[in-house]
């Protein structure tokens, strides 16, 4: 079932790329481009764990870096009959961790802030949680979903940046393509360019924007919102899979981290909102988006009574 979902997800995720290729390219070029894109997308899909590590700027650590942690991991691997995972650290302002899985193995990714808060008991509880989560057999699918969701957020960001820079040129090119005569193309092109320039100045006056760069930033945000709404049907099933969980019984020693992560999830609930109202670096926003889906949210803590 998981394999079937994985394959279905791959096909669905490639459809927007195929559609864009046929929209912007001639049919013959589109078919050639599609072959190359299919190969690139297949490789990327297989190695989404590496892509996510790259986005987190995570660094692998080894036994000599954290001997106590690795000893706990080895004990759990022996007890659960599971392969040893690789361990990565990334920088974050919150105590969080991920588990990524691919065909070659699985990876535990900890924020440095979380690792600093772990004593021996908490390390044992955290690693036990990681192994229980791994046994749920959905880690590979969730890795793919997080990778897909993240890369499409980046694509929307990139397309919005492109449009904010070249929207005026694209509109002019579209308008002049509607006329046949050369003199008409030149005249219509000049009139369209002048009209758009005037319209930009009017908008800047209306919205009290003084700098052209600020206007382009506003354009970027507008395009980002529009493209995000346009792609919402694509994100809904992916977000559903990412949010789906089978509760894992966990020690109360990890409860403070789970409560903290609930606050982070609420704060980062919509990357679109963060793009609109903040001027944070987009890479930071992507990490915040990824942190919307912490493993701590899937914990069921022991009763204190």
ZIMO-V296010 format. One record per residue. RES is the residue in one letter. PSI is psi in whole degrees, 0 to 359 (999 if undefined). OMEGA is omega in radians with two decimals (* if undefined). D_LAST is the distance of its C-alpha to the last C-alpha in whole Angstrom. Layout:
<<RES/PSI/OMEGA/D_LAST> <RES/PSI/OMEGA/D_LAST>>
This chain:
<<X/314/3.14/39> <X/319/3.12/38> <X/319/3.12/41> <X/317/3.09/43> <X/320/3.12/40> <X/313/-3.13/41> <X/317/3.12/45> <X/319/3.13/45> <X/321/3.11/43> <X/313/-3.12/46> <X/315/-3.13/48> <X/320/-3.10/47> <X/335/-3.12/46> <X/341/-3.09/50> <X/314/3.12/51> <X/323/3.12/51> <X/317/3.12/53> <X/318/-3.12/56> <X/316/3.14/56> <X/321/3.14/57> <X/316/-3.12/59> <X/335/3.13/61> <X/321/-3.01/61> <X/350/-3.09/63> <X/156/3.00/65> <X/150/-3.03/68> <X/318/-3.12/67> <X/315/3.11/69> <X/324/-3.13/67> <X/319/3.14/64> <X/319/3.11/64> <X/313/3.14/65> <X/323/-3.11/62> <X/324/3.11/60> <X/313/3.12/60> <X/316/-3.13/60> <X/324/3.13/56> <X/318/3.12/55> <X/313/-3.14/55> <X/315/-3.12/54> <X/323/3.13/51> <X/315/3.13/50> <X/315/3.14/50> <X/319/-3.13/48> <X/322/3.13/46> <X/330/-3.05/46> <X/40/3.11/45> <X/332/3.11/42> <X/319/3.11/40> <X/321/3.12/43> <X/316/-3.13/43> <X/321/3.08/40> <X/321/3.11/40> <X/318/3.13/43> <X/325/3.11/42> <X/349/-3.04/39> <X/44/-3.09/42> <X/149/3.14/39> <X/133/-3.14/41> <X/140/3.04/40> <X/158/-3.10/39> <X/180/-3.04/40> <X/317/-3.08/38> <X/341/3.12/40> <X/319/-3.09/39> <X/78/-3.02/35> <X/319/-3.11/35> <X/315/3.13/32> <X/316/-3.11/30> <X/329/3.08/33> <X/319/3.09/32> <X/319/3.13/29> <X/317/3.13/30> <X/318/3.12/33> <X/318/-3.13/30> <X/324/3.10/28> <X/318/3.12/32> <X/318/-3.08/33> <X/323/-3.09/29> <X/359/-3.12/29> <X/46/-3.14/33> <X/154/3.08/33> <X/152/3.10/36> <X/133/3.08/36> <X/160/2.91/35> <X/155/-3.12/37> <X/131/3.13/35> <X/152/3.04/36> <X/145/3.04/35> <X/160/-3.11/36> <X/131/3.11/36> <X/158/3.11/34> <X/359/-3.11/32> <X/159/3.08/29> <X/105/-3.02/27> <X/160/3.00/27> <X/155/-3.13/28> <X/162/2.92/30> <X/123/3.09/31> <X/148/3.13/35> <X/141/3.02/36> <X/186/-3.13/40> <X/331/-3.05/42> <X/350/-3.13/43> <X/194/-3.13/39> <X/162/-2.97/36> <X/135/2.98/35> <X/125/-3.12/32> <X/117/-3.11/33> <X/144/2.96/31> <X/146/-3.14/31> <X/324/-3.13/33> <X/322/3.10/30> <X/314/-3.10/27> <X/323/3.14/29> <X/336/-3.08/29> <X/357/-3.01/26> <X/121/2.93/25> <X/186/-3.08/24> <X/315/-3.11/25> <X/315/-3.12/21> <X/325/3.08/21> <X/317/3.13/24> <X/318/3.14/23> <X/320/-3.13/20> <X/316/-3.13/22> <X/322/3.07/25> <X/318/3.08/23> <X/317/-3.14/22> <X/318/-3.12/26> <X/323/3.08/26> <X/321/3.11/24> <X/318/3.13/25> <X/324/-3.12/29> <X/348/3.13/28> <X/347/3.05/28> <X/16/3.11/32> <X/2/-3.07/32> <X/321/-3.13/32> <X/317/3.13/36> <X/318/3.14/36> <X/327/3.06/34> <X/315/3.12/36> <X/316/-3.11/39> <X/316/3.13/37> <X/321/3.09/37> <X/315/3.13/40> <X/312/-3.11/42> <X/319/-3.13/40> <X/315/-3.09/41> <X/327/3.09/44> <X/328/3.02/45> <X/320/3.12/44> <X/321/3.12/46> <X/320/3.09/49> <X/318/3.10/48> <X/313/-3.12/48> <X/318/3.13/52> <X/322/3.11/53> <X/320/3.10/53> <X/320/3.12/54> <X/315/-3.11/57> <X/322/-3.12/58> <X/330/-3.12/57> <X/325/-2.95/60> <X/12/-3.09/62> <X/322/-3.12/62> <X/317/3.11/65> <X/317/-3.11/67> <X/320/3.12/65> <X/317/3.13/66> <X/315/3.13/70> <X/322/3.12/70> <X/316/-3.11/69> <X/315/-3.10/71> <X/341/3.09/74> <X/347/-3.11/74> <X/348/3.13/74> <X/158/-3.02/78> <X/314/-3.05/81> <X/143/-3.12/83> <X/314/-3.12/83> <X/325/3.12/84> <X/321/3.11/82> <X/315/-3.13/79> <X/313/-3.11/80> <X/311/-3.13/80> <X/321/3.12/77> <X/314/3.14/75> <X/316/3.14/77> <X/319/3.14/76> <X/316/3.13/72> <X/315/3.13/72> <X/319/3.13/73> <X/318/3.13/71> <X/322/3.10/68> <X/316/3.11/69> <X/318/3.13/69> <X/321/3.11/66> <X/316/-3.14/64> <X/322/3.11/66> <X/314/3.13/65> <X/320/3.13/62> <X/323/3.10/61> <X/316/-3.10/63> <X/315/-3.06/61> <X/13/3.07/58> <X/44/3.11/59> <X/122/-3.04/59> <X/325/-3.05/61> <X/146/3.11/61> <X/326/3.14/61> <X/323/3.09/59> <X/324/3.10/56> <X/319/3.12/58> <X/324/3.08/57> <X/318/3.10/53> <X/321/3.09/53> <X/316/3.12/55> <X/314/-3.11/52> <X/322/3.12/49> <X/315/3.11/51> <X/321/-3.13/52> <X/315/3.13/48> <X/314/-3.11/47> <X/312/-3.11/50> <X/327/3.10/49> <X/315/3.09/45> <X/322/-3.13/46> <X/325/-3.09/48> <X/6/-3.09/46> <X/318/3.11/43> <X/330/3.11/43> <X/320/-3.07/43> <X/333/-3.04/40> <X/308/-3.14/38> <X/327/3.13/38> <X/314/3.11/37> <X/327/3.12/34> <X/315/3.13/33> <X/318/3.13/33> <X/324/-3.12/32> <X/344/-3.13/29> <X/138/-3.14/28> <X/150/2.96/25> <X/114/-2.98/23> <X/136/-3.13/20> <X/125/3.13/19> <X/128/-2.99/16> <X/151/3.11/15> <X/147/3.14/14> <X/346/3.14/12> <X/338/-3.13/15> <X/0/-3.07/17> <X/318/3.12/15> <X/324/3.13/17> <X/322/3.13/20> <X/318/3.12/19> <X/319/3.11/19> <X/320/-3.13/22> <X/331/3.06/24> <X/321/3.09/23> <X/319/3.12/25> <X/317/3.13/28> <X/318/3.13/28> <X/321/-3.11/28> <X/325/-3.08/31> <X/22/-2.99/33> <X/325/-3.12/32> <X/111/3.10/36> <X/328/-3.14/38> <X/317/3.13/41> <X/318/3.13/40> <X/322/3.11/40> <X/320/-3.07/43> <X/314/-2.95/45> <X/354/3.14/43> <X/164/3.07/43> <X/28/-3.13/46> <X/153/3.07/43> <X/138/-3.06/45> <X/327/3.11/44> <X/321/3.09/43> <X/322/3.11/40> <X/324/3.11/39> <X/316/3.10/39> <X/319/3.09/37> <X/321/3.11/35> <X/315/3.14/35> <X/327/-3.12/34> <X/0/3.01/31> <X/345/-3.03/30> <X/60/-3.12/29> <X/154/3.10/26> <X/333/3.13/25> <X/334/-3.14/21> <X/347/-3.10/22> <X/13/-3.10/21> <X/144/2.98/18> <X/114/-2.99/15> <X/154/-3.12/12> <X/146/3.12/9> <X/140/-3.13/5> <X/358/-3.11/4> <X/999/*/0>>
